[in-house]
Amino acid sequence: MDLTPNQLNILQRLAVQGFAVVAFPMYASAVGVRRGECAALLIPAPDGSLALQGEPCYLLNGNLAVPVLRDRKKFYVWKKQAVEATPELEEELRQVREDLVRILDSALAHGSHSS
């Protein structure tokens, strides 16, 4: 995937906030970012920035786990592996999402002011 200078700048801002760029082969058209045990997919936006695709996910063995409900409890599942969604895990995911949205929105604001 070819990224624009603006998109590379956004990835650099994310790196400063503790995010690492990771590849998820099943999602070749997206850029993966990871912080701790959480990851998210970013896709090129029409305005030349990056946008969050879906919600950040918990990682199980380096794979994006899917949230499911079992017996009224939330779990993150990848194939036959599952981790219960603890309050700490949910808070980590919430914080990752909040930080991503803040950085992506900030990049969009900066991008629209430069001509």
Secondary structure, 3 states (H helix, E strand, C coil): CCCCHHHHHHHHHHHHCCCEEECCHHHCCCEEEEECCEEEEEEECCCCCEEEEEEEEEEECCEECEEEEECCEEEEEECCEEEECCHHHHHHHHHHHHHHHHHHHHHHHHHHHCC
